[in-house]
Amino acid sequence: MTATPLISFVGAGPGAPDLITLRGAARLAAADVVVWASSLVPADLLSHAGNGAVVFDSATMTLEDVLAVYEANPDAAIVRLHSGDPSLYGAIQEQIDWCLAHERSFEIVPGVSSLAAAAAAVGRELTIPTVTQSVVVTRLANRTSASMPERESIGAFAATGCTLAVFLSAARPDALQAALLEAPSAYGPDTPAVVVVRASWPDEQVVATTVSQLADALRSTGATTTALVLVGDALTGTAARSHLYSPDFAHGHRRRSLSGSTAGRPARRRARRG
Ligand SMILES: C[S@@+](CC[C@H](N)C(=O)[O-])C[C@H]1O[C@@H](n2cnc3c(N)ncnc32)[C@H](O)[C@@H]1O
């Protein structure tokens, strides 16, 4: 990578045009060429691009087609717009490998994943002290089952009882429900689950359910894509208090306080008021 990357793999965020990062929006504004996935990224995101940008829709393109666009535009500022954060199911590694093999400079601009947007839509923290401190991002093995390592079954992760974020699996509701309850799963029929469809889009849906009702809940949304399923006990109930803000827990930025308060001093005053 050089100081002037020409191919930017940009995370578009979960869908709302104001959930792209400032850097991502700036790269779009400066782009000569934009390749975006209309199937996953709403057209509103293109409002960040300049009028002169040439736009390609990757929904109808193969990897070879996309690479041909890169090849044909060696001096252009290219943005490849991926949904959410490109590091999750973004299929960017094969493009990065091409960039390295062809000595094309590139960068990755992170984005807000649909995982974060779904948790926000549900209004929950996913790592609750004493309940679970782990989130596993996974998927059912679908048509791409050959690329799914066997040891990574939904059942294997469910055995830990952690919060599970299941991507790319809405089209197989019964298989997902069955996998979540398969031995040695730590989930039971009453374990909470939430289906979040099109998190942050104008037509966002949030359906709270349990594992035993998950397949019906998924079907009720009518969604087979752009849906995320969250599972685990972190999704309901109140939290045990975290150590981080406990008065008797000292750390590099705060002393232990026997009175229970550290007086809540502002870290920095505003220069001027009014
Ligand atoms: C190819 S993956 C891309 C994931 C993306 N890189 C991310 O960080 O969110 C597409 C899957 O992500 C999930 N997804 C993407 N955007 C979503 C959204 N706005 N709401 C719910 N799920 C979404 C769905 O499971 C969808 O099938």
The ligand as a Tripos MOL2 file, in Angstrom:
@<TRIPOS>MOLECULE
LIG
   27    29     1     0     0
SMALL
NO_CHARGES

@<TRIPOS>ATOM
      1 C1        -22.6470  -10.4370    2.0980 C.3       1 LIG1
      2 S1        -23.0980  -10.2170    3.7690 S.3       1 LIG1
      3 C2        -22.3350   -8.6660    4.0830 C.3       1 LIG1
      4 C3        -22.2490   -8.3000    5.5430 C.3       1 LIG1
      5 C4        -21.6660   -6.9250    5.7360 C.3       1 LIG1
      6 N1        -20.2580   -6.9100    5.3370 N.3       1 LIG1
      7 C5        -21.8100   -6.3750    7.1610 C.2       1 LIG1
      8 O1        -20.7930   -6.0640    7.8090 O.co2     1 LIG1
      9 O2        -22.9450   -6.2270    7.6010 O.co2     1 LIG1
     10 C6        -24.7950   -9.8500    3.6240 C.3       1 LIG1
     11 C7        -25.5640  -10.2790    4.8580 C.3       1 LIG1
     12 O3        -25.3480   -9.3220    5.8850 O.3       1 LIG1
     13 C8        -26.5390   -9.1400    6.6180 C.3       1 LIG1
     14 N2        -26.9680   -7.7440    6.4250 N.ar      1 LIG1
     15 C9        -26.3800   -6.8140    5.6490 C.ar      1 LIG1
     16 N3        -26.9860   -5.6230    5.7900 N.ar      1 LIG1
     17 C10       -27.9890   -5.8140    6.6730 C.ar      1 LIG1
     18 C11       -28.9650   -4.9640    7.2640 C.ar      1 LIG1
     19 N4        -29.0300   -3.6660    6.9590 N.pl3     1 LIG1
     20 N5        -29.8330   -5.4960    8.1490 N.ar      1 LIG1
     21 C12       -29.7720   -6.8040    8.4740 C.ar      1 LIG1
     22 N6        -28.8590   -7.6570    7.9730 N.ar      1 LIG1
     23 C13       -27.9920   -7.1710    7.0790 C.ar      1 LIG1
     24 C14       -27.5510  -10.1450    6.1030 C.3       1 LIG1
     25 O4        -27.4030  -11.3340    6.8630 O.3       1 LIG1
     26 C15       -27.0800  -10.3470    4.6900 C.3       1 LIG1
     27 O5        -27.4860  -11.6010    4.1940 O.3       1 LIG1
@<TRIPOS>BOND
     1     1     2 1
     2     2     3 1
     3     2    10 1
     4     3     4 1
     5     4     5 1
     6     5     6 1
     7     5     7 1
     8     7     8 2
     9     7     9 1
    10    10    11 1
    11    11    12 1
    12    11    26 1
    13    12    13 1
    14    13    14 1
    15    13    24 1
    16    14    15 ar
    17    14    23 ar
    18    15    16 ar
    19    16    17 ar
    20    17    18 ar
    21    17    23 ar
    22    18    19 1
    23    18    20 ar
    24    20    21 ar
    25    21    22 ar
    26    22    23 ar
    27    24    25 1
    28    24    26 1
    29    26    27 1
@<TRIPOS>SUBSTRUCTURE
     1 LIG1         1 GROUP 0 **** ****
